[in-house]
Amino acid sequence: MASVVKFTRDHEWVRVEGNTAAVGITEHAVHELGDVIFVELPEVGLSANQGEKLAVVESVKAVADVFAPVGGVVTGVNDALTGKPDLLNEDPMGEAWIAKLEIANMGELDGLMDADEYEAFLKEEGD
């Protein structure tokens, strides 16, 4: 099954396969944070609405909340980040996904950006 990747203005990404979404933070976000030293993962079974706090990423520079790009129920968390939070610095859009959600409303994906729109957003933000 092909996956679709979408982005938020808060620099989260969501990779959708079926009605499941893997959620993480973008390379841009990781670059802005610097070296990640701790990741607070959500509880499996947590129900989050779109835009609600899902996780916390702490780096040597700052602490940042990670928001749910879409609403849903947490069906899995990436336990590898507990023992190796710097995995986010190494592979933020791959192995360092933070949580998986069962999407409550697929229509919420329509409000997110595709890769081209996100690149354009980053350029606008840099101005």
C-alpha positions in Angstrom: 0.0 0.0 0.0 1.4 3.4 -0.9 1.9 5.9 1.8 1.1 9.6 1.8 3.3 12.1 3.7 1.8 15.4 4.9 3.3 18.3 7.0 2.0 20.8 9.5 3.0 24.4 10.0 4.4 23.3 13.4 7.0 21.1 11.5 5.4 17.8 12.2 5.0 15.1 9.5 2.5 12.4 9.2 2.9 9.3 7.1 -0.5 7.7 6.3 -1.0 4.1 5.4 -4.7 3.1 5.4 -6.2 4.7 8.5 -3.0 4.6 10.4 -0.7 7.7 10.7 2.9 7.6 11.9 3.8 11.0 13.3 7.2 12.6 13.8 9.0 16.0 13.5 10.7 17.2 10.4 14.4 17.6 9.6 13.9 21.4 9.9 12.5 21.0 13.4 15.4 18.8 14.4 17.9 21.3 13.0 16.2 24.1 14.9 16.3 22.1 18.2 19.8 20.8 18.0 20.9 17.7 19.8 17.9 15.9 21.2 18.4 14.5 24.7 14.9 13.3 25.8 11.6 12.4 24.2 8.4 12.1 26.2 6.2 9.6 24.3 2.4 9.6 24.6 0.6 6.6 26.3 -0.8 4.0 24.0 -4.6 4.4 24.0 -4.4 8.2 24.4 -7.1 10.0 22.4 -5.9 13.3 20.9 -7.7 15.8 18.8 -6.0 17.5 15.9 -3.5 20.1 17.3 -3.4 18.8 20.8 -0.1 18.0 22.5 1.0 14.5 21.7 4.6 14.3 22.9 7.5 16.5 24.1 11.0 16.7 22.6 13.8 18.1 24.7 17.1 19.2 23.2 20.2 21.0 24.5 18.6 24.3 23.2 14.9 24.0 24.0 11.8 21.9 24.9 9.2 21.6 22.2 5.7 20.1 22.2 4.8 17.8 19.4 1.2 18.3 18.3 -1.1 15.7 16.8 -1.3 16.5 13.0 -4.6 14.7 12.9 -6.9 13.5 15.6 -7.0 9.9 16.7 -6.1 7.2 19.2 -2.4 6.3 19.8 -1.9 2.7 18.8 1.9 2.6 19.1 4.9 4.5 20.3 8.5 4.3 19.2 10.2 2.9 22.3 13.6 3.1 20.6 13.5 6.9 21.3 13.4 6.2 25.0 16.9 4.7 25.1 18.2 6.6 22.1 16.6 10.0 21.8 19.3 11.2 19.4 17.8 8.9 16.8 15.7 12.0 16.0 18.8 13.8 14.9 19.9 10.9 12.8 16.7 9.9 11.0 13.8 12.2 11.9 11.6 11.2 9.0 12.4 7.5 9.1 13.3 5.3 12.1 12.6 8.2 14.5 8.8 8.3 14.2 7.3 9.2 17.5 3.8 7.7 17.6 1.2 5.9 15.5 -2.4 7.1 15.5 -5.6 5.5 14.2 -7.0 8.4 12.4 -10.4 9.5 13.6 -11.2 11.8 10.7 -9.4 11.3 7.3 -10.8 14.7 6.2 -8.3 16.5 8.6 -5.5 15.4 6.2 -6.9 17.8 3.6 -5.7 20.7 5.7 -2.1 19.6 5.8 0.6 20.4 3.3 2.2 18.1 0.8 6.0 18.1 0.4 6.0 20.9 -2.2 3.8 23.1 -0.2 5.9 22.4 2.9 9.1 23.4 1.0 7.4 26.6 -0.1 6.3 27.3 3.5 9.9 26.8 4.7 11.1 29.4 2.2 8.4 31.8 3.2 9.2 31.3 6.9 12.9 32.0 6.1 12.2 35.4 4.6 
